[in-house]
């Protein structure tokens, strides 16, 4: 799950991930905690940036099919 992955990251790694997906740490924190739903583009970028650790299918099962 995204929240588990998010919690495992250091502050520096969170910043690097946010930069890699063209987002903000605060927004990614909200997505990880379920306060916001990742957009389709963000879900794809997170999937690619983490080499599938953050699964786009789990972030957006309404759009991505397995």
PDB file of N, CA, C and O in Angstrom:
ATOM      1  N   UNK A   1       0.836  -1.190   0.000  1.00  0.00           N
ATOM      2  CA  UNK A   1       0.000   0.000   0.000  1.00  0.00           C
ATOM      3  C   UNK A   1       0.878   1.249   0.000  1.00  0.00           C
ATOM      4  O   UNK A   1       2.012   1.239   0.479  1.00  0.00           O
ATOM      5  N   UNK A   2       0.328   2.303  -0.542  1.00  0.00           N
ATOM      6  CA  UNK A   2       1.071   3.554  -0.639  1.00  0.00           C
ATOM      7  C   UNK A   2       1.449   4.073   0.744  1.00  0.00           C
ATOM      8  O   UNK A   2       2.567   4.554   0.928  1.00  0.00           O
ATOM      9  N   UNK A   3       0.551   3.988   1.717  1.00  0.00           N
ATOM     10  CA  UNK A   3       0.842   4.546   3.038  1.00  0.00           C
ATOM     11  C   UNK A   3       2.049   3.867   3.668  1.00  0.00           C
ATOM     12  O   UNK A   3       2.882   4.532   4.284  1.00  0.00           O
ATOM     13  N   UNK A   4       2.153   2.556   3.521  1.00  0.00           N
ATOM     14  CA  UNK A   4       3.300   1.837   4.090  1.00  0.00           C
ATOM     15  C   UNK A   4       4.596   2.271   3.413  1.00  0.00           C
ATOM     16  O   UNK A   4       5.609   2.502   4.073  1.00  0.00           O
ATOM     17  N   UNK A   5       4.548   2.376   2.105  1.00  0.00           N
ATOM     18  CA  UNK A   5       5.728   2.830   1.366  1.00  0.00           C
ATOM     19  C   UNK A   5       6.086   4.253   1.781  1.00  0.00           C
ATOM     20  O   UNK A   5       7.255   4.559   2.020  1.00  0.00           O
ATOM     21  N   UNK A   6       5.090   5.113   1.865  1.00  0.00           N
ATOM     22  CA  UNK A   6       5.298   6.517   2.229  1.00  0.00           C
ATOM     23  C   UNK A   6       5.966   6.629   3.596  1.00  0.00           C
ATOM     24  O   UNK A   6       6.909   7.401   3.771  1.00  0.00           O
ATOM     25  N   UNK A   7       5.481   5.869   4.549  1.00  0.00           N
ATOM     26  CA  UNK A   7       6.032   5.929   5.906  1.00  0.00           C
ATOM     27  C   UNK A   7       7.463   5.413   5.968  1.00  0.00           C
ATOM     28  O   UNK A   7       8.218   5.786   6.866  1.00  0.00           O
ATOM     29  N   UNK A   8       7.838   4.567   5.032  1.00  0.00           N
ATOM     30  CA  UNK A   8       9.188   4.009   5.028  1.00  0.00           C
ATOM     31  C   UNK A   8      10.227   4.979   4.476  1.00  0.00           C
ATOM     32  O   UNK A   8      11.427   4.762   4.643  1.00  0.00           O
ATOM     33  N   UNK A   9       9.778   6.043   3.821  1.00  0.00           N
ATOM     34  CA  UNK A   9      10.690   6.997   3.200  1.00  0.00           C
ATOM     35  C   UNK A   9      11.196   8.035   4.195  1.00  0.00           C
ATOM     36  O   UNK A   9      10.482   8.426   5.118  1.00  0.00           O
ATOM     37  N   UNK A  10      12.419   8.469   3.998  1.00  0.00           N
ATOM     38  CA  UNK A  10      12.957   9.591   4.772  1.00  0.00           C
ATOM     39  C   UNK A  10      12.383  10.885   4.207  1.00  0.00           C
ATOM     40  O   UNK A  10      11.775  10.884   3.137  1.00  0.00           O
ATOM     41  N   UNK A  11      12.571  11.964   4.911  1.00  0.00           N
ATOM     42  CA  UNK A  11      12.103  13.267   4.421  1.00  0.00           C
ATOM     43  C   UNK A  11      12.720  13.603   3.070  1.00  0.00           C
ATOM     44  O   UNK A  11      12.045  14.121   2.181  1.00  0.00           O
ATOM     45  N   UNK A  12      13.991  13.307   2.925  1.00  0.00           N
ATOM     46  CA  UNK A  12      14.684  13.570   1.662  1.00  0.00           C
ATOM     47  C   UNK A  12      14.092  12.735   0.543  1.00  0.00           C
ATOM     48  O   UNK A  12      13.875  13.239  -0.559  1.00  0.00           O
ATOM     49  N   UNK A  13      13.829  11.465   0.812  1.00  0.00           N
ATOM     50  CA  UNK A  13      13.259  10.583  -0.202  1.00  0.00           C
ATOM     51  C   UNK A  13      11.850  11.022  -0.595  1.00  0.00           C
ATOM     52  O   UNK A  13      11.462  10.902  -1.757  1.00  0.00           O
ATOM     53  N   UNK A  14      11.093  11.528   0.364  1.00  0.00           N
ATOM     54  CA  UNK A  14       9.748  12.041   0.063  1.00  0.00           C
ATOM     55  C   UNK A  14       9.839  13.247  -0.869  1.00  0.00           C
ATOM     56  O   UNK A  14       9.061  13.370  -1.815  1.00  0.00           O
ATOM     57  N   UNK A  15      10.781  14.123  -0.598  1.00  0.00           N
ATOM     58  CA  UNK A  15      10.978  15.287  -1.464  1.00  0.00           C
ATOM     59  C   UNK A  15      11.401  14.862  -2.864  1.00  0.00           C
ATOM     60  O   UNK A  15      10.920  15.407  -3.858  1.00  0.00           O
ATOM     61  N   UNK A  16      12.294  13.896  -2.938  1.00  0.00           N
ATOM     62  CA  UNK A  16      12.762  13.407  -4.236  1.00  0.00           C
ATOM     63  C   UNK A  16      11.632  12.752  -5.026  1.00  0.00           C
ATOM     64  O   UNK A  16      11.531  12.938  -6.239  1.00  0.00           O
ATOM     65  N   UNK A  17      10.788  11.989  -4.346  1.00  0.00           N
ATOM     66  CA  UNK A  17       9.655  11.368  -5.024  1.00  0.00           C
ATOM     67  C   UNK A  17       8.691  12.440  -5.530  1.00  0.00           C
ATOM     68  O   UNK A  17       8.210  12.365  -6.661  1.00  0.00           O
ATOM     69  N   UNK A  18       8.412  13.426  -4.698  1.00  0.00           N
ATOM     70  CA  UNK A  18       7.515  14.506  -5.109  1.00  0.00           C
ATOM     71  C   UNK A  18       8.056  15.223  -6.346  1.00  0.00           C
ATOM     72  O   UNK A  18       7.303  15.528  -7.271  1.00  0.00           O
ATOM     73  N   UNK A  19       9.344  15.486  -6.358  1.00  0.00           N
ATOM     74  CA  UNK A  19       9.953  16.133  -7.521  1.00  0.00           C
ATOM     75  C   UNK A  19       9.876  15.241  -8.750  1.00  0.00           C
ATOM     76  O   UNK A  19       9.614  15.716  -9.855  1.00  0.00           O
ATOM     77  N   UNK A  20      10.103  13.958  -8.555  1.00  0.00           N
ATOM     78  CA  UNK A  20      10.104  13.020  -9.679  1.00  0.00           C
ATOM     79  C   UNK A  20       8.733  12.930 -10.350  1.00  0.00           C
ATOM     80  O   UNK A  20       8.645  12.685 -11.553  1.00  0.00           O
ATOM     81  N   UNK A  21       7.672  13.126  -9.579  1.00  0.00           N
ATOM     82  CA  UNK A  21       6.321  13.021 -10.146  1.00  0.00           C
ATOM     83  C   UNK A  21       5.669  14.398 -10.319  1.00  0.00           C
ATOM     84  O   UNK A  21       4.471  14.500 -10.585  1.00  0.00           O
ATOM     85  N   UNK A  22       6.472  15.448 -10.165  1.00  0.00           N
ATOM     86  CA  UNK A  22       5.999  16.826 -10.354  1.00  0.00           C
ATOM     87  C   UNK A  22       4.822  17.146  -9.431  1.00  0.00           C
ATOM     88  O   UNK A  22       3.780  17.634  -9.869  1.00  0.00           O
ATOM     89  N   UNK A  23       5.018  16.859  -8.144  1.00  0.00           N
ATOM     90  CA  UNK A  23       3.977  17.103  -7.157  1.00  0.00           C
ATOM     91  C   UNK A  23       4.628  17.706  -5.922  1.00  0.00           C
ATOM     92  O   UNK A  23       5.800  18.083  -5.946  1.00  0.00           O
ATOM     93  N   UNK A  24       3.860  17.794  -4.847  1.00  0.00           N
ATOM     94  CA  UNK A  24       4.354  18.328  -3.581  1.00  0.00           C
ATOM     95  C   UNK A  24       4.275  17.242  -2.520  1.00  0.00           C
ATOM     96  O   UNK A  24       3.407  16.371  -2.570  1.00  0.00           O
ATOM     97  N   UNK A  25       5.185  17.305  -1.567  1.00  0.00           N
ATOM     98  CA  UNK A  25       5.198  16.344  -0.475  1.00  0.00           C
ATOM     99  C   UNK A  25       3.855  16.350   0.247  1.00  0.00           C
ATOM    100  O   UNK A  25       3.320  15.289   0.571  1.00  0.00           O
ATOM    101  N   UNK A  26       3.316  17.522   0.496  1.00  0.00           N
ATOM    102  CA  UNK A  26       2.053  17.614   1.231  1.00  0.00           C
ATOM    103  C   UNK A  26       0.909  16.942   0.482  1.00  0.00           C
ATOM    104  O   UNK A  26       0.053  16.308   1.099  1.00  0.00           O
ATOM    105  N   UNK A  27       0.886  17.074  -0.835  1.00  0.00           N
ATOM    106  CA  UNK A  27      -0.185  16.446  -1.611  1.00  0.00           C
ATOM    107  C   UNK A  27      -0.022  14.926  -1.615  1.00  0.00           C
ATOM    108  O   UNK A  27      -0.999  14.191  -1.470  1.00  0.00           O
ATOM    109  N   UNK A  28       1.217  14.461  -1.781  1.00  0.00           N
ATOM    110  CA  UNK A  28       1.455  13.019  -1.756  1.00  0.00           C
ATOM    111  C   UNK A  28       1.099  12.430  -0.398  1.00  0.00           C
ATOM    112  O   UNK A  28       0.595  11.310  -0.320  1.00  0.00           O
ATOM    113  N   UNK A  29       1.355  13.174   0.666  1.00  0.00           N
ATOM    114  CA  UNK A  29       0.975  12.718   2.002  1.00  0.00           C
ATOM    115  C   UNK A  29      -0.536  12.545   2.096  1.00  0.00           C
ATOM    116  O   UNK A  29      -1.014  11.573   2.679  1.00  0.00           O
ATOM    117  N   UNK A  30      -1.287  13.478   1.527  1.00  0.00           N
ATOM    118  CA  UNK A  30      -2.755  13.386   1.528  1.00  0.00           C
ATOM    119  C   UNK A  30      -3.231  12.186   0.708  1.00  0.00           C
ATOM    120  O   UNK A  30      -4.173  11.499   1.104  1.00  0.00           O
ATOM    121  N   UNK A  31      -2.594  11.936  -0.415  1.00  0.00           N
ATOM    122  CA  UNK A  31      -2.957  10.774  -1.229  1.00  0.00           C
ATOM    123  C   UNK A  31      -2.643   9.494  -0.451  1.00  0.00           C
ATOM    124  O   UNK A  31      -3.463   8.576  -0.412  1.00  0.00           O
ATOM    125  N   UNK A  32      -1.475   9.432   0.159  1.00  0.00           N
ATOM    126  CA  UNK A  32      -1.077   8.237   0.915  1.00  0.00           C
ATOM    127  C   UNK A  32      -2.035   7.965   2.067  1.00  0.00           C
ATOM    128  O   UNK A  32      -2.335   6.810   2.372  1.00  0.00           O
ATOM    129  N   UNK A  33      -2.513   9.023   2.702  1.00  0.00           N
ATOM    130  CA  UNK A  33      -3.420   8.879   3.838  1.00  0.00           C
ATOM    131  C   UNK A  33      -4.877   8.732   3.427  1.00  0.00           C
ATOM    132  O   UNK A  33      -5.743   8.566   4.286  1.00  0.00           O
ATOM    133  N   UNK A  34      -5.162   8.789   2.134  1.00  0.00           N
ATOM    134  CA  UNK A  34      -6.522   8.604   1.652  1.00  0.00           C
ATOM    135  C   UNK A  34      -7.396   9.842   1.676  1.00  0.00           C
ATOM    136  O   UNK A  34      -8.606   9.747   1.473  1.00  0.00           O
ATOM    137  N   UNK A  35      -6.809  10.994   1.920  1.00  0.00           N
ATOM    138  CA  UNK A  35      -7.579  12.243   1.925  1.00  0.00           C
ATOM    139  C   UNK A  35      -7.896  12.739   0.522  1.00  0.00           C
ATOM    140  O   UNK A  35      -8.898  13.417   0.298  1.00  0.00           O
ATOM    141  N   UNK A  36      -7.030  12.390  -0.410  1.00  0.00           N
ATOM    142  CA  UNK A  36      -7.216  12.747  -1.814  1.00  0.00           C
ATOM    143  C   UNK A  36      -7.024  11.502  -2.663  1.00  0.00           C
ATOM    144  O   UNK A  36      -6.313  10.571  -2.282  1.00  0.00           O
ATOM    145  N   UNK A  37      -7.665  11.503  -3.807  1.00  0.00           N
ATOM    146  CA  UNK A  37      -7.485  10.417  -4.768  1.00  0.00           C
ATOM    147  C   UNK A  37      -6.493  10.887  -5.819  1.00  0.00           C
ATOM    148  O   UNK A  37      -6.634  11.975  -6.377  1.00  0.00           O
ATOM    149  N   UNK A  38      -5.504  10.072  -6.082  1.00  0.00           N
ATOM    150  CA  UNK A  38      -4.508  10.427  -7.098  1.00  0.00           C
ATOM    151  C   UNK A  38      -5.174  10.519  -8.460  1.00  0.00           C
ATOM    152  O   UNK A  38      -6.002   9.682  -8.819  1.00  0.00           O
ATOM    153  N   UNK A  39      -4.805  11.537  -9.206  1.00  0.00           N
ATOM    154  CA  UNK A  39      -5.262  11.634 -10.581  1.00  0.00           C
ATOM    155  C   UNK A  39      -4.624  10.523 -11.400  1.00  0.00           C
ATOM    156  O   UNK A  39      -3.666   9.884 -10.964  1.00  0.00           O
ATOM    157  N   UNK A  40      -5.154  10.305 -12.564  1.00  0.00           N
ATOM    158  CA  UNK A  40      -4.664   9.232 -13.423  1.00  0.00           C
ATOM    159  C   UNK A  40      -3.193   9.444 -13.783  1.00  0.00           C
ATOM    160  O   UNK A  40      -2.403   8.501 -13.743  1.00  0.00           O
ATOM    161  N   UNK A  41      -2.829  10.653 -14.128  1.00  0.00           N
ATOM    162  CA  UNK A  41      -1.446  10.955 -14.497  1.00  0.00           C
ATOM    163  C   UNK A  41      -0.516  10.763 -13.305  1.00  0.00           C
ATOM    164  O   UNK A  41       0.568  10.197 -13.446  1.00  0.00           O
ATOM    165  N   UNK A  42      -0.936  11.231 -12.134  1.00  0.00           N
ATOM    166  CA  UNK A  42      -0.117  11.069 -10.932  1.00  0.00           C
ATOM    167  C   UNK A  42       0.039   9.592 -10.594  1.00  0.00           C
ATOM    168  O   UNK A  42       1.138   9.154 -10.251  1.00  0.00           O
ATOM    169  N   UNK A  43      -1.020   8.828 -10.681  1.00  0.00           N
ATOM    170  CA  UNK A  43      -0.942   7.387 -10.408  1.00  0.00           C
ATOM    171  C   UNK A  43       0.071   6.722 -11.335  1.00  0.00           C
ATOM    172  O   UNK A  43       0.867   5.891 -10.899  1.00  0.00           O
ATOM    173  N   UNK A  44       0.039   7.085 -12.599  1.00  0.00           N
ATOM    174  CA  UNK A  44       0.984   6.520 -13.575  1.00  0.00           C
ATOM    175  C   UNK A  44       2.413   6.924 -13.229  1.00  0.00           C
ATOM    176  O   UNK A  44       3.319   6.091 -13.264  1.00  0.00           O
ATOM    177  N   UNK A  45       2.619   8.191 -12.899  1.00  0.00           N
ATOM    178  CA  UNK A  45       3.959   8.676 -12.564  1.00  0.00           C
ATOM    179  C   UNK A  45       4.500   8.012 -11.305  1.00  0.00           C
ATOM    180  O   UNK A  45       5.679   7.663 -11.249  1.00  0.00           O
ATOM    181  N   UNK A  46       3.652   7.833 -10.291  1.00  0.00           N
ATOM    182  CA  UNK A  46       4.083   7.176  -9.061  1.00  0.00           C
ATOM    183  C   UNK A  46       4.466   5.724  -9.344  1.00  0.00           C
ATOM    184  O   UNK A  46       5.460   5.220  -8.821  1.00  0.00           O
ATOM    185  N   UNK A  47       3.681   5.076 -10.160  1.00  0.00           N
ATOM    186  CA  UNK A  47       3.960   3.684 -10.549  1.00  0.00           C
ATOM    187  C   UNK A  47       5.331   3.591 -11.220  1.00  0.00           C
ATOM    188  O   UNK A  47       6.135   2.719 -10.889  1.00  0.00           O
ATOM    189  N   UNK A  48       5.584   4.477 -12.145  1.00  0.00           N
ATOM    190  CA  UNK A  48       6.851   4.461 -12.884  1.00  0.00           C
ATOM    191  C   UNK A  48       8.032   4.863 -12.001  1.00  0.00           C
ATOM    192  O   UNK A  48       9.089   4.233 -12.053  1.00  0.00           O
ATOM    193  N   UNK A  49       7.858   5.909 -11.191  1.00  0.00           N
ATOM    194  CA  UNK A  49       8.950   6.415 -10.357  1.00  0.00           C
ATOM    195  C   UNK A  49       9.378   5.411  -9.292  1.00  0.00           C
ATOM    196  O   UNK A  49      10.533   5.407  -8.866  1.00  0.00           O
ATOM    197  N   UNK A  50       8.448   4.560  -8.864  1.00  0.00           N
ATOM    198  CA  UNK A  50       8.760   3.571  -7.828  1.00  0.00           C
ATOM    199  C   UNK A  50       8.923   2.166  -8.408  1.00  0.00           C
ATOM    200  O   UNK A  50       8.998   1.180  -7.674  1.00  0.00           O
ATOM    201  N   UNK A  51       8.976   2.096  -9.712  1.00  0.00           N
ATOM    202  CA  UNK A  51       9.122   0.818 -10.416  1.00  0.00           C
ATOM    203  C   UNK A  51       8.045  -0.182  -9.980  1.00  0.00           C
ATOM    204  O   UNK A  51       8.313  -1.371  -9.808  1.00  0.00           O
ATOM    205  N   UNK A  52       6.840   0.323  -9.809  1.00  0.00           N
ATOM    206  CA  UNK A  52       5.689  -0.523  -9.505  1.00  0.00           C
ATOM    207  C   UNK A  52       5.442  -0.785  -8.034  1.00  0.00           C
ATOM    208  O   UNK A  52       4.463  -1.444  -7.684  1.00  0.00           O
ATOM    209  N   UNK A  53       6.303  -0.285  -7.166  1.00  0.00           N
ATOM    210  CA  UNK A  53       6.063  -0.468  -5.728  1.00  0.00           C
ATOM    211  C   UNK A  53       4.743   0.189  -5.350  1.00  0.00           C
ATOM    212  O   UNK A  53       3.940  -0.397  -4.624  1.00  0.00           O
ATOM    213  N   UNK A  54       4.518   1.402  -5.843  1.00  0.00           N
ATOM    214  CA  UNK A  54       3.211   2.034  -5.714  1.00  0.00           C
ATOM    215  C   UNK A  54       2.455   1.637  -6.974  1.00  0.00           C
ATOM    216  O   UNK A  54       2.772   2.098  -8.070  1.00  0.00           O
ATOM    217  N   UNK A  55       1.474   0.798  -6.813  1.00  0.00           N
ATOM    218  CA  UNK A  55       0.774   0.200  -7.938  1.00  0.00           C
ATOM    219  C   UNK A  55      -0.367   1.095  -8.432  1.00  0.00           C
ATOM    220  O   UNK A  55      -1.300   1.399  -7.689  1.00  0.00           O
ATOM    221  N   UNK A  56      -0.275   1.503  -9.679  1.00  0.00           N
ATOM    222  CA  UNK A  56      -1.309   2.364 -10.257  1.00  0.00           C
ATOM    223  C   UNK A  56      -2.673   1.685 -10.234  1.00  0.00           C
ATOM    224  O   UNK A  56      -3.699   2.359 -10.144  1.00  0.00           O
ATOM    225  N   UNK A  57      -2.692   0.364 -10.314  1.00  0.00           N
ATOM    226  CA  UNK A  57      -3.945  -0.382 -10.294  1.00  0.00           C
ATOM    227  C   UNK A  57      -4.649  -0.263  -8.943  1.00  0.00           C
ATOM    228  O   UNK A  57      -5.877  -0.273  -8.869  1.00  0.00           O
ATOM    229  N   UNK A  58      -3.860  -0.152  -7.883  1.00  0.00           N
ATOM    230  CA  UNK A  58      -4.440  -0.005  -6.545  1.00  0.00           C
ATOM    231  C   UNK A  58      -4.824   1.441  -6.255  1.00  0.00           C
ATOM    232  O   UNK A  58      -5.792   1.706  -5.541  1.00  0.00           O
ATOM    233  N   UNK A  59      -4.056   2.377  -6.818  1.00  0.00           N
ATOM    234  CA  UNK A  59      -4.390   3.789  -6.625  1.00  0.00           C
ATOM    235  C   UNK A  59      -5.655   4.170  -7.389  1.00  0.00           C
ATOM    236  O   UNK A  59      -6.482   4.935  -6.893  1.00  0.00           O
ATOM    237  N   UNK A  60      -5.796   3.635  -8.593  1.00  0.00           N
ATOM    238  CA  UNK A  60      -6.935   3.969  -9.456  1.00  0.00           C
ATOM    239  C   UNK A  60      -7.528   2.728 -10.108  1.00  0.00           C
ATOM    240  O   UNK A  60      -7.439   2.567 -11.325  1.00  0.00           O
ATOM    241  N   UNK A  61      -8.138   1.842  -9.307  1.00  0.00           N
ATOM    242  CA  UNK A  61      -8.724   0.630  -9.902  1.00  0.00           C
ATOM    243  C   UNK A  61      -9.893   0.927 -10.836  1.00  0.00           C
ATOM    244  O   UNK A  61     -10.293   0.079 -11.634  1.00  0.00           O
ATOM    245  N   UNK A  62     -10.434   2.139 -10.729  1.00  0.00           N
ATOM    246  CA  UNK A  62     -11.524   2.537 -11.609  1.00  0.00           C
ATOM    247  C   UNK A  62     -11.040   2.836 -13.028  1.00  0.00           C
ATOM    248  O   UNK A  62     -11.839   2.873 -13.965  1.00  0.00           O
ATOM    249  N   UNK A  63      -9.741   3.047 -13.184  1.00  0.00           N
ATOM    250  CA  UNK A  63      -9.212   3.410 -14.499  1.00  0.00           C
ATOM    251  C   UNK A  63      -8.262   2.343 -15.043  1.00  0.00           C
ATOM    252  O   UNK A  63      -8.362   1.957 -16.208  1.00  0.00           O
ATOM    253  N   UNK A  64      -7.335   1.863 -14.200  1.00  0.00           N
ATOM    254  CA  UNK A  64      -6.347   0.891 -14.637  1.00  0.00           C
ATOM    255  C   UNK A  64      -6.849  -0.513 -14.306  1.00  0.00           C
ATOM    256  O   UNK A  64      -7.244  -0.785 -13.172  1.00  0.00           O
ATOM    257  N   UNK A  65      -6.832  -1.388 -15.284  1.00  0.00           N
ATOM    258  CA  UNK A  65      -7.217  -2.768 -15.029  1.00  0.00           C
ATOM    259  C   UNK A  65      -5.971  -3.635 -14.996  1.00  0.00           C
ATOM    260  O   UNK A  65      -4.979  -3.338 -15.662  1.00  0.00           O
ATOM    261  N   UNK A  66      -6.024  -4.679 -14.238  1.00  0.00           N
ATOM    262  CA  UNK A  66      -4.854  -5.560 -14.085  1.00  0.00           C
ATOM    263  C   UNK A  66      -4.607  -6.373 -15.325  1.00  0.00           C
ATOM    264  O   UNK A  66      -3.665  -7.164 -15.368  1.00  0.00           O
TER     265      UNK A  66
END
